[in-house]
Amino acid sequence: MKQIISQLIDDFHERALPDLVQRNKKFAEIKGKADVVIGMRRVGKTWFCYQKIKELIAVGIKKEEILYLNFEDDRLLEFGVDHFQAILDVYFGKYPEHRKGQCYFFFDEIQRIDQWEMFIRRLLDTENIEVFITGSSSKLLGTEIATNLRGRSLLIEIFPFSFEEYLKFHGLFNDRPKTFGANTAAILRKAIKNYLDVGGFPEVQKLDSNLRVEVLQGYIDSVLLKDIIERHQVSNILALKYLVRHVMNSSGGQFSVNKFFNTMKSMSIKCTKNSFYEYLDHLTDAFLFYKVPIHSRSEKSRLLNPPKIYTIDTGLLNAMTFRNSYNYGHLLESMVFMHLRREGYDTEYVHTKSGHEVDFYARHRIKDEIQLIQACWEMSDKKTFERELQGLKSAMVELSIPTGTIVTWDDETFIDDKIQVVPIWKWLITSN
C-alpha cells in the first residue's frame, strides 16, 4: 500500500491543476478544525478544493507542502483503517523537512474508509496539518460529520453555479456589472433565460439540450441509487420514484405527506405513511430537495401547515418535468429560494391573517437581516400581481417590516417608495 500511496502523491505533484471558474464560496480555515465540503453530487466539491489548492500555491505555498488523495481511486480499493499511518510515513518520508512547517492535506471521499474520523482527529491533535475533506452526500452528510468529528469540523455547502458564477463560466462578465445600460441588460436578459433552462451544474453547461437532459436525469438516478436505495436499504423503489416525480412537478408548493399517501393509496401504490416521511427526509439529506416551513412561533402551527419544498436546480426540474406556462412562476420562485440559500438566509413562508401568502420571510444567519420577498412572473398578469402585492403589504404591516421586494422576470419599478419590483437578472447579482 505504501508504494501505491507514494505513486499517488507523486502523480498529484506532477499533474497540472485544471482551469477553474472561481466559486464565490471560501473556506473558513480555523486552526484545529477540519474544513468539510458537503453538497449534492456533481455540484463541484472536488474542484472547489482544487480552487483552494491554487490559492495556496498563489501565495507561495509549495505544491509539495500539499497532499491530495482521492479515496475512490481504484488503486485504493484495498485501503483500510490500518493503512492511514502509511500516508504520514510515506509523505514525511519524501519530505521530512515539512514536519517543521504547516502542511495542507485534502482527502476526497475519505469517508469510504471505516473509522476515518479517528485518523482525522489524530491529525488535528498531533500534527501541524490543515485538513480539508470532501465527499458525496451518500456518505458524508452534515449530521454525520458533526457526530464523527465531535465539533472538530466546519461545514461548507456547495451548490450548482449561481447566476454570477454562470456568467463567469460563459465569459459574459468576469466581475459583477456595476451599471445596467441597454447593452448590459440585453446580455443579462439572454443569459438568465439560458440559466433558467440549463441550470447551474458545471458539467452540463456546454452540452446540447438532449445530452444535457440525459446527464441531468442520470444525476437523479445516481442520487436515488447511491444516496437513498443503497444507503438506506430502500426496497420500495416505485413509491420512491413517484414521490420524486410528484415533488418535482409541484416544486415550490406546499407538500403534505398525508395527502400524497392517500393519492398513492387510491392508485394502489403500496407504501406506509412513515416510509414516505423517511424518503422525503432522505431526499433532503441528499440535498436534492429543501424544505421551507411556515413562519410561526407556534410549534403546533408549524406541524399542521405542510412545508413548501424546492428543488436544488431549475435545470434538473426542466429535465424531469414537462414545462408549461403554469410552472414558469415556480421556476422563478425556485431561483429566488436557491439564491437566498446560497447567501446564508434561513427562509420561511408567511400566511397573513387576511389569508394572503408571502413566498419568503428570509433571515440572514449572521447579519440578522430580515427580508420579505415575493416571486411573481410578470406585472401584466394584473390579477396575480395584485394578489402578490397585497400579500406582501399585509405581511409588512403584521410583521412590522418597513420594506419588501417583488422579484419578477423582467419588470422593474417602485411602489409607494417601500416595495421594490426588480427583475430576476438584476436581483441575483445586486441583492448580496
Secondary structure as the mmCIF struct_conf table of DSSP 4:
data_model
#
loop_
_struct_conf.conf_type_id
_struct_conf.id
_struct_conf.beg_label_comp_id
_struct_conf.beg_label_asym_id
_struct_conf.beg_label_seq_id
_struct_conf.end_label_comp_id
_struct_conf.end_label_asym_id
_struct_conf.end_label_seq_id
HELX_RH_AL_P HELX_RH_AL_P1 LYS A 2 GLU A 14
BEND BEND1 ARG A 15 ARG A 15
HELX_LH_PP_P HELX_LH_PP_P1 ALA A 16 ASP A 19
HELX_LH_PP_P HELX_LH_PP_P2 VAL A 21 ARG A 23
BEND BEND2 ASN A 24 ASN A 24
TURN_TY1_P TURN_TY1_P1 LYS A 31 GLY A 32
BEND BEND3 LYS A 33 LYS A 33
STRN STRN1 ALA A 34 ILE A 38
BEND BEND4 MET A 40 MET A 40
TURN_TY1_P TURN_TY1_P2 ARG A 41 ARG A 42
BEND BEND5 VAL A 43 GLY A 44
HELX_RH_AL_P HELX_RH_AL_P2 LYS A 45 ALA A 58
TURN_TY1_P TURN_TY1_P3 VAL A 59 GLY A 60
HELX_RH_3T_P HELX_RH_3T_P1 LYS A 63 GLU A 65
STRN STRN2 ILE A 66 ASN A 70
TURN_TY1_P TURN_TY1_P4 PHE A 71 GLU A 72
BEND BEND6 ASP A 73 ASP A 73
HELX_RH_3T_P HELX_RH_3T_P2 ASP A 74 LEU A 76
TURN_TY1_P TURN_TY1_P5 LEU A 77 GLU A 78
HELX_RH_3T_P HELX_RH_3T_P3 VAL A 81 HIS A 83
HELX_RH_AL_P HELX_RH_AL_P3 PHE A 84 LYS A 94
HELX_RH_3T_P HELX_RH_3T_P4 PRO A 96 LYS A 100
BEND BEND7 GLY A 101 GLY A 101
STRN STRN3 CYS A 103 ASP A 108
BEND BEND8 GLU A 109 GLU A 109
HELX_RH_3T_P HELX_RH_3T_P5 ILE A 110 ARG A 112
BEND BEND9 ILE A 113 ILE A 113
TURN_TY1_P TURN_TY1_P6 ASP A 114 GLN A 115
HELX_RH_AL_P HELX_RH_AL_P4 TRP A 116 THR A 126
BEND BEND10 GLU A 127 GLU A 127
STRN STRN4 ILE A 129 THR A 134
TURN_TY1_P TURN_TY1_P7 SER A 137 LYS A 139
HELX_RH_AL_P HELX_RH_AL_P5 GLY A 142 ASN A 148
TURN_TY1_P TURN_TY1_P8 LEU A 149 GLY A 151
STRN STRN5 SER A 153 GLU A 157
BEND BEND11 PRO A 160 PRO A 160
HELX_LH_PP_P HELX_LH_PP_P3 PHE A 161 SER A 162
HELX_RH_AL_P HELX_RH_AL_P6 PHE A 163 PHE A 169
TURN_TY1_P TURN_TY1_P9 HIS A 170 GLY A 171
BEND BEND12 LEU A 172 LEU A 172
BEND BEND13 ASN A 174 ASP A 175
BEND BEND14 LYS A 178 LYS A 178
HELX_RH_AL_P HELX_RH_AL_P7 ALA A 182 VAL A 198
BEND BEND15 GLY A 200 GLY A 200
HELX_RH_3T_P HELX_RH_3T_P6 PRO A 202 VAL A 204
TURN_TY1_P TURN_TY1_P10 GLN A 205 LYS A 206
BEND BEND16 LEU A 207 LEU A 207
HELX_RH_AL_P HELX_RH_AL_P8 SER A 209 SER A 222
HELX_RH_PI_P HELX_RH_PI_P1 VAL A 223 ILE A 229
HELX_RH_AL_P HELX_RH_AL_P9 GLU A 230 HIS A 232
TURN_TY1_P TURN_TY1_P11 GLN A 233 GLN A 233
HELX_RH_AL_P HELX_RH_AL_P10 ILE A 237 ASN A 249
TURN_TY1_P TURN_TY1_P12 SER A 250 GLY A 252
BEND BEND17 GLY A 253 GLY A 253
STRN STRN6 GLN A 254 GLN A 254
HELX_RH_AL_P HELX_RH_AL_P11 VAL A 257 SER A 266
TURN_TY1_P TURN_TY1_P13 MET A 267 SER A 268
HELX_RH_AL_P HELX_RH_AL_P12 LYS A 273 ASP A 285
TURN_TY1_P TURN_TY1_P14 ALA A 286 PHE A 287
BEND BEND18 LEU A 288 LEU A 288
STRN STRN7 PHE A 289 VAL A 292
STRN STRN8 ILE A 294 ILE A 294
BEND BEND19 ARG A 297 ARG A 297
HELX_RH_AL_P HELX_RH_AL_P13 GLU A 299 LEU A 304
BEND BEND20 ASN A 305 ASN A 305
HELX_LH_PP_P HELX_LH_PP_P4 PRO A 306 PRO A 307
STRN STRN9 LYS A 308 THR A 311
BEND BEND21 ILE A 312 ILE A 312
HELX_RH_AL_P HELX_RH_AL_P14 THR A 314 MET A 320
BEND BEND22 THR A 321 THR A 321
HELX_RH_3T_P HELX_RH_3T_P7 SER A 325 ASN A 327
HELX_RH_AL_P HELX_RH_AL_P15 TYR A 328 ARG A 342
TURN_TY1_P TURN_TY1_P15 GLU A 343 GLY A 344
STRN STRN10 TYR A 345 HIS A 351
TURN_TY1_P TURN_TY1_P16 LYS A 353 SER A 354
BEND BEND23 GLY A 355 GLY A 355
STRN STRN11 GLU A 357 HIS A 364
TURN_TY1_P TURN_TY1_P17 ARG A 365 LYS A 367
STRN STRN12 ILE A 370 ALA A 375
BEND BEND24 TRP A 377 TRP A 377
TURN_TY1_P TURN_TY1_P18 MET A 379 SER A 380
BEND BEND25 ASP A 381 ASP A 381
HELX_RH_AL_P HELX_RH_AL_P16 LYS A 382 LEU A 399
TURN_TY1_P TURN_TY1_P19 SER A 400 SER A 400
STRN STRN13 GLY A 404 THR A 408
BEND BEND26 TRP A 409 ASP A 410
STRN STRN14 THR A 413 ILE A 415
TURN_TY1_P TURN_TY1_P20 ASP A 416 LYS A 418
STRN STRN15 ILE A 419 PRO A 423
HELX_RH_AL_P HELX_RH_AL_P17 ILE A 424 THR A 430
#
